[in-house]
Amino acid sequence: MKKRILYIAPDHYDFYKVILKGFEDFTDYTVVMVLSNGYPYHYKNSGERCLNFFLKWCFNTNIKKIHSQKVILQKINEYPTYDIVYVNRPDMLSSKVLSLVTKKAKHSIVHYWDSFAKIKGQKETMPFFDVHYSFDKNDCDQYGLHFTTNFYFTETLPSGPKYDVLFLGTYDHRFTQIKHIIQLLSSSGKNAKALLFSKNKSIREKHATADILFLDKIIPFPEIVTYSGNTQIILDIHHPDQSGLSFRPFEAIGLKKKLITTNPDIKTYDFYDPNNIFIWTDTTFSIPDSFFATPYTEIPIAIRQKYTLESWVHSIVTIKNSPL
C-alpha cells in the first residue's frame, strides 16, 4: 500500500505550493493537501447572503466558516489513517481538529515557520505532535525543538540583473532601517531599490520615492525568485524577534547571488563567506567597493545540495524521535 502524507497549511501567498510540489516530486507518498485558512464559499442567492448577515449579527454564526470547516474535515477524513501528518501554522487550527489529525497519524510533525515570540498560540500546540521543527535557534534551545533551516527551490539565473541591490518585502517596523540602507547605497552611486507592499494608501503616498517603490499586491512566494534573480545583490533585513535565517540567504545560495544582511547569526552557518555576504551593523555607513567588484565565490557542491528543497523534504520525512 502506498504511503500517505496529510499536509495542512494556510494559503499565505502560495507558499504551501512550493512544499506541496516538494513532497510530490521528492517522495513516494500520496499527498493529501488541506488549507487550514479555509475554502471559498459562494452564496446560492441574495436570500442566503441576507441569512448569513442575520446569523452573524444575532448568533455569531457564519455560513462561510461552517462550509469551510466542513470541507476541511472532509479532506482530512479522506483516509482513515496517514503515515505522516505534517502541519504548518498549527495555531490556526482548533484543538478539536488538531486532536483529530494527530490521532490519524503514525507520526505527527509540526513546523513552526516563525518564532514563538512573533506568532502567539504556537507553543500551546506542542503537546499534540510527536516531532517539532523550527528554524529559530532560540526556540529550539528553549523548548527542545528540532532545528532546521529554510531552503532554496530554484537555480534559474537570468542574465543582466536590473538592480545592484534589491530588498523585497512588506512595509513594517523595519522600514526606517530599510530606507536608511537603501539611501546610503543610492548616495554611493548604486542602483539600490526597495519594493514594498502595504495596503495603506496613505503610507504608500507618504513614503514612495525613486528608490522606495510600493507594490499593489504581495508577490506570491514562488515568484519572489524572479525578483531576487534580477539583482546583483539581495538585501535581507531580519526581524529582531527571530534568531533564524529568513529565505533570502537561501535564495542567494540557489541563485548564486551576493547578500547584504542585518542578521549577524549568519556567521555561524557553513555557507558563510565574507566575500559573498556582508553583515550590516548599527555602525555601518558604507560597503567596500571591493564587495561589489569581486565575483561571487562558488560554494562547495555538498553545502549547496544541503540547502535544496529536495534535501529539506528528505530531512522532514525522515522521522526523528521527539526530544520531549
C-alpha positions in Angstrom: 0.0 0.0 0.0 1.3 3.4 -0.9 2.3 5.7 2.0 0.3 8.8 2.7 1.1 12.3 3.9 -1.6 14.7 5.2 -0.2 18.2 4.6 -2.0 21.0 6.4 -1.0 24.6 5.9 -2.6 28.0 5.3 -2.7 29.6 1.8 -0.4 32.5 2.5 0.7 33.9 -0.9 1.1 30.4 -2.4 3.9 29.4 0.0 2.3 26.0 0.5 2.6 25.2 -3.2 6.4 25.0 -3.0 6.4 22.5 -0.2 3.5 20.6 -1.8 5.5 20.2 -5.0 8.5 19.1 -3.0 6.5 16.4 -1.3 5.1 15.3 -4.6 8.4 15.4 -6.5 10.8 14.1 -4.0 8.9 11.4 -2.0 6.8 8.4 -2.9 4.0 9.4 -0.7 0.4 10.2 -1.8 -0.1 13.8 -0.6 -3.5 15.0 0.7 -3.4 18.8 0.9 -5.7 20.8 3.3 -5.7 24.6 3.5 -6.2 25.5 7.2 -7.3 29.0 6.5 -10.4 27.8 4.7 -12.1 27.3 1.3 -14.2 29.9 -0.5 -18.0 29.7 -0.4 -20.3 31.4 -2.9 -23.8 32.3 -1.8 -26.5 30.5 -3.7 -28.6 33.6 -3.9 -29.2 37.0 -2.3 -31.5 35.4 0.3 -28.7 33.3 1.6 -26.4 36.3 1.8 -29.1 38.1 3.9 -29.5 35.0 6.1 -25.7 34.9 6.8 -25.7 38.5 7.8 -28.6 37.8 10.2 -26.9 34.7 11.7 -23.6 36.6 12.2 -25.3 39.5 13.8 -27.6 37.6 16.1 -25.9 34.3 16.8 -22.2 34.8 15.8 -22.6 32.1 13.2 -21.1 32.3 9.8 -22.3 30.1 6.8 -18.9 30.6 5.1 -17.0 29.4 8.1 -19.3 26.4 8.6 -18.8 25.5 4.9 -15.0 25.9 5.2 -14.8 23.7 8.3 -16.9 21.1 6.6 -14.6 21.0 3.6 -11.5 20.8 5.8 -12.9 17.9 7.7 -14.0 16.1 4.5 -10.5 16.3 3.2 -8.9 15.2 6.5 -11.2 12.2 6.6 -10.4 11.2 3.0 -8.4 8.4 4.6 -8.8 6.7 8.0 -5.0 6.9 8.7 -1.9 8.6 7.4 1.8 7.6 7.7 2.7 11.3 8.4 0.7 14.3 9.3 2.7 17.5 8.6 1.3 20.8 9.9 2.5 24.3 9.3 0.9 27.1 11.4 -0.9 24.8 13.9 -2.1 27.9 15.8 -4.7 28.3 13.0 -6.4 25.0 13.9 -8.8 24.3 16.7 -7.8 21.9 19.5 -10.6 19.6 18.1 -9.1 19.5 14.6 -5.5 19.1 16.0 -6.6 16.2 18.1 -8.4 14.6 15.1 -5.5 14.8 12.7 -2.8 13.7 15.1 -4.8 10.6 16.1 -4.9 9.7 12.4 -1.2 9.8 12.1 1.5 7.2 12.7 3.8 10.2 13.0 2.7 13.8 13.6 5.0 16.6 12.6 4.6 20.3 13.3 6.8 23.0 11.7 6.9 26.4 13.3 7.8 28.8 10.4 8.0 31.8 12.7 9.3 32.3 16.2 7.0 31.8 19.2 7.6 35.4 20.0 6.4 36.6 16.6 3.2 34.4 16.5 1.3 33.8 19.6 -0.5 30.5 20.2 2.1 28.2 18.6 3.8 27.0 21.8 0.4 25.7 23.1 0.1 23.3 20.2 3.3 21.4 21.0 1.6 18.6 23.1 -0.4 17.4 20.0 2.7 16.5 18.0 5.4 13.8 18.1 8.1 15.9 16.3 8.6 19.6 16.4 10.7 21.7 13.8 11.7 25.3 13.8 14.3 27.5 12.1 14.5 29.7 15.2 17.6 28.7 17.2 16.4 30.4 20.4 13.1 28.5 20.3 14.9 25.2 19.6 17.2 25.7 22.6 14.5 26.8 24.9 11.8 24.3 24.0 13.7 21.3 22.7 12.6 21.7 19.1 14.5 20.2 16.1 16.4 22.8 14.3 16.0 23.0 10.5 16.9 25.8 8.1 14.9 27.2 5.2 15.8 26.1 1.7 16.0 27.3 -1.9 13.9 25.8 -4.7 15.3 27.3 -7.9 18.6 27.9 -9.6 17.4 29.9 -12.6 19.9 32.7 -13.4 18.6 35.5 -15.6 21.4 37.4 -17.3 22.0 41.1 -16.9 20.4 41.9 -13.5 18.4 45.2 -13.4 19.5 46.3 -9.9 22.7 46.4 -7.9 20.9 45.8 -4.6 17.2 44.9 -4.0 15.0 44.5 -1.0 11.6 42.9 -1.4 9.1 42.7 1.4 6.3 44.3 3.3 6.1 47.7 5.0 6.5 47.2 8.7 8.7 48.3 11.7 11.8 47.6 9.6 11.0 50.5 7.3 13.3 53.1 8.9 16.3 50.7 8.6 15.4 49.7 5.1 15.1 53.3 4.0 18.4 54.2 5.6 20.4 51.4 4.0 18.8 52.0 0.5 19.5 55.7 0.7 23.1 55.2 1.7 23.7 52.8 -1.1 22.0 55.1 -3.6 24.0 58.0 -2.5 27.2 56.0 -3.2 26.1 55.5 -6.8 24.5 52.1 -6.5 21.2 51.2 -8.2 19.5 50.2 -4.9 15.8 49.7 -4.6 13.2 48.5 -2.1 10.0 47.0 -3.3 7.4 47.1 -0.5 3.8 46.1 -0.1 1.3 48.0 2.1 -2.5 48.0 2.0 -2.4 51.5 3.4 -2.7 54.1 0.6 -1.5 57.0 2.8 1.6 55.0 3.7 2.3 54.4 0.0 1.8 58.0 -0.9 3.9 59.3 2.1 6.9 57.1 1.7 7.2 56.4 -2.1 10.4 57.7 -3.6 12.6 57.0 -6.6 14.3 54.3 -4.5 11.4 53.1 -2.4 8.6 51.7 -4.6 5.3 50.3 -3.4 3.6 47.2 -4.9 -0.2 46.9 -5.4 -0.1 43.3 -4.1 2.1 40.9 -2.3 4.3 38.9 -4.7 3.3 35.2 -4.4 6.1 33.2 -2.8 7.0 31.1 -5.8 7.5 34.3 -7.9 9.8 36.0 -5.5 12.9 34.4 -7.0 12.2 36.2 -10.3 12.8 39.5 -8.4 15.8 38.2 -6.4 17.2 36.9 -9.7 17.1 40.3 -11.2 19.6 41.9 -8.8 23.3 41.6 -8.3 23.0 41.6 -4.5 20.0 40.6 -2.3 19.3 42.8 0.8 18.0 40.9 3.8 16.6 42.8 6.8 15.9 40.4 9.6 13.1 40.7 12.2 14.6 41.4 15.7 12.3 38.8 17.4 13.7 36.0 15.2 17.1 34.3 15.6 17.0 32.1 12.5 17.6 33.0 8.9 14.8 34.0 6.5 14.5 32.7 3.0 16.6 35.4 1.5 20.0 33.9 2.3 19.0 30.6 0.8 17.6 32.3 -2.3 21.1 33.8 -2.6 22.7 30.4 -2.4 20.4 29.0 -5.1 20.8 32.0 -7.4 24.5 32.4 -6.7 23.9 36.0 -5.5 25.8 38.0 -3.0 23.9 39.1 0.1 23.8 42.1 2.4 22.1 41.1 5.7 21.5 42.6 9.1 21.4 39.1 10.7 24.8 38.5 12.5 23.9 34.9 13.2 24.7 34.1 9.5 28.3 33.8 10.6 27.6 30.5 12.3 26.4 28.8 9.1 28.7 26.6 6.9 28.0 28.6 3.8 29.2 31.9 5.3 31.9 33.6 3.2 32.7 37.3 3.7 33.3 37.6 0.0 29.7 36.7 -0.6 28.0 38.0 2.5 28.2 41.5 4.0 26.8 41.9 7.5 25.3 45.4 8.1 25.5 46.6 11.7 24.4 49.7 13.5 27.9 51.2 12.9 27.9 50.5 9.2 27.9 53.6 6.9 29.2 52.1 3.7 30.1 48.9 2.0 33.6 48.5 0.4 33.6 48.8 -3.3 35.5 45.5 -3.4 32.4 43.7 -2.3 30.6 44.8 -5.4 33.6 44.4 -7.7 34.7 40.9 -6.8 32.9 37.9 -8.4 30.8 35.6 -6.4 32.7 32.8 -4.7 31.3 29.3 -5.5 30.0 27.4 -2.5 31.1 23.7 -2.3 28.6 21.4 -4.0 27.9 19.4 -0.9 27.0 22.5 1.0 24.7 23.8 -1.8 23.0 20.5 -2.0 22.3 20.5 1.7 20.0 23.5 1.3 17.9 22.4 -1.7 14.2 21.8 -1.4 14.9 18.1 -2.1 17.3 17.8 0.8 14.9 19.7 3.1 12.0 17.3 2.1 14.1 14.2 2.8 15.1 15.6 6.2 11.4 16.2 7.1 10.0 12.8 6.1 13.0 11.0 7.8 11.2 10.8 11.2 13.2 11.9 14.2 12.4 10.8 17.7 10.8 13.6 19.7 13.2 15.3 22.0 10.5 15.9 24.6 
